[in-house]
């Protein structure tokens, strides 16, 4: 009976009724704080891993550009997720609070977890996250680089902004198809 009533409107009204309209943005600040270093670390480490992998004998062959893109992307995703994972834990803890607020904000959540669970508490669940992030980011970077380079070879006079936006959009779709990204 409960499943028959399930709809997005029913659930949205339940959330407003039980937790207030602000509940839709619970954990949003920490999400924003997380995305900046996560994205920066992803792109930076991807470029570094590509250079590093290009120095491996055999992988410097142009026939292995796909392997370098996939491995570099996967390693970049694992690196970025590992570095920023404590913010994922904080976001989850803040967002899952209902009416009783145990955590009062980002810094309170971080200090409480460290005090009560030690620093290891900030990395609970990291292994499972890395299983999804590595392949997803690998696909994202592979598709992005492949589309962008192909487009620029075929249409070199097109705007770089258009090429990047289009390639980035399709790579995001390709990466999120079949798994849930972080």
N, C-alpha and C positions, 0 to 999 in steps of 0.2 A: 504494500500500500504506500509506503514511504517513497519507493522508487517511481511510482506513477505520478507523484506530485513534483518530481525533480525536473526543474528547468532552470535556465540561467536567471530568469526573472524571479522565480520563487527563491532561489538561493541568494540572489542580490538583496531581495527584500528581507530575508532572514538575517543576513549579515548586518544590514542597517538596523533592524529591530533589536538584535542581540548585542551588537558592538558599536553601533553608530556609523555615520557616513565616513568618518576618518579611517575606519578599518580597511578600506580599499587601498590605502596608502601605507599601511603598516609595513615597516621595513624598507620603505622606498628610499630614504636618505642613505641608508647603508648600501643599498643597491647602487646608487649613484656613486658613492664613495668607492665601492668595489670596482665598478666598470672602468674607471680611469686607469688605475694601475694594472688591471687585468688586461685591458686592450693594449696599453703601452708595452707591457711585458710580452704579450703575444707577438706583436709586430717586431719588437726589438730582438727577441730571442729567435724568431723565425729567420730573420736576416742573418743572425750570427750562426745559427745551425746550418743554414744553407752554405755559408762560407766554409764552415768546419767540415761539413760532409763533402764539399767540393774538393777538399784536400785529401780525401780517402782515395787511395789508388783504385781505379775502376769506376768510381762514382763521378769522376771528373769528365767522363765521356758524355757527350751531348745526348746519347741514346738513353742515359739514365736520369735525365732531367726530371721525369715523373717520380722516380724513386726518391730523389733528393727533395722534391716538393712535398711528397707524402711524409717522409721521415722527418723533415724539418718542421712541417706543420704539426705532426703528432708530438714531437719533442717540445715545440713551443707551447702547445696546449697544456701539456703536463707541467711544464715549468711555470707558466702563468697561473694555473690552477693551484699548484703547490704553494706558490708565494702568497697568493691572495685568499687561500682557503679559510683562514680564520675569519675573514669578513663574511664569507658564506655562512659559517656557523653562527656568527652574530646575527646576520639577517634572518636566518631561520628561527633562532630563539626569539627575536623580537616579533617576528610576524606571526608566530604560533601562540602568542599570549592572547588570551581572550579577555575576560573582564578583570581578572586579577593580574596586576602587573608586577612581576617579580623583577624584571630588568627595566631600568629607567632610561636607557640610551646606549649608544655605541660603546662609550668608554666604561660605563658601569657594567655592561654585559661582558666586555673583555676582561675587566679586572675580577669580576665575580667568577667567571669560568676558570681563570688562572688560579684564583685563591681556592676554589672548591674542588677543582678537577685537575689541577696542575696545567702546565702548558700543553700537555698531550690532549687535553679536552678540546683545544682549538682545532685539532686535526682529526676528531672522530668522524669516520665516514669518508676520509680522503681517498682510500683505495677504490671504493665504488665510484666515486666521482671521476677519478682518473680513467677508469675503464670507459666511460662515456665521452669524456672531454678529449682525450688523445685522438681517437679516430675521427671525432666530429671536426676538430680544428684541422686535422690532417686533410680531410675532404675539403673543408672550406678554403684553405690556402691553395691546395692543388687546383681546385676549380677556378678560383680567382686568378691565379697566375696563368693557367692555361687559356682561359677565355681572354684575358687582357692581352697576352702576347699574340694570340691568334688574331684578335681584332686589330691590334696595332700593325700586324704584318699585312692584313687585307685592306685596311683603311687607315693609313698612317696620318691622314690629315684631320681625322675626327678629334674632337675635344677630349683631352685627357680626363677631365672631370666626368664627362658622359661615359667614357669607357670604364673608368673606375667605379662609378655608381652602378652601372649596369652589371659589370662583372661581380662587384661586391654583393649586389642583390641576389643574383643567381647563385653565387657561392653560398650565401646564407641559407637559401632555400634548399640547395643540395645537401648542405651539412645537417640541416635539421630534419630532413626526411628520414624517418625510420628510427630516430632516437631523440631524446630530450636533451638539449644542451644546458650548460650551467648558467 
